[in-house]
């Protein structure tokens, strides 16, 4: 069973940046693909970005150029860098994983993943 624990959320002003962390344990290496979702108040969860086990990055519409992902050399933690934040980026951010064969064509589907972290809140407000 994969364990994912997010941290790093908080309150930031528009235009600022924040970095979220996702500690990952218990995974099978070839299924070490970590995606990030967010859920704004009153809205459904939506895919944000994904980093595959071979370091390919997949972006949802509207985030390329502002959001980046990376992974530490020990392959224990993924990072989500949120830059030039806007109020509409407010929400709970989750890192997720699927411990089964993974195909990039389906990465945006919330139902595609079987392990979710507890989430971390990001609030963008002046």
C-alpha positions, 0 to 999 in steps of 0.5 A: 500500500502506497502512503502519500503525505502532502505538506507546505500549504498556506496563505499567499498573496496573488502573484506569489509562489509556494512549494508543496511536498509529497512524501511517498512510500511503499511504491513499486518503482515502475509505477512511481507516477505522481499526479497532483489534483486540486479541489476548489470550494464547491467544485470537483477535483481536477488534475493539475500536473503529473510527473511520471516515473521516467520524469515526463511532465504532463500539464493540465490546461492553464498551468504550464509556465506557472507550475512545475514538478520535481522529484528528489534524488532519493525518490522519496519526495515529489515537489509541486512549485506553484508560481504566479498564483492567482485566487482561482488557484485556491483549493486543497491540493492532493498528490496521488498514485496508481499502483497498477500499469499507468498510461499517460492518456488517462492521467487526468482522471481522478478515478484512475488513482487508488492512493490519495494523500490527505491534502494540503490547503492553498489559499491565494488572497490579498 
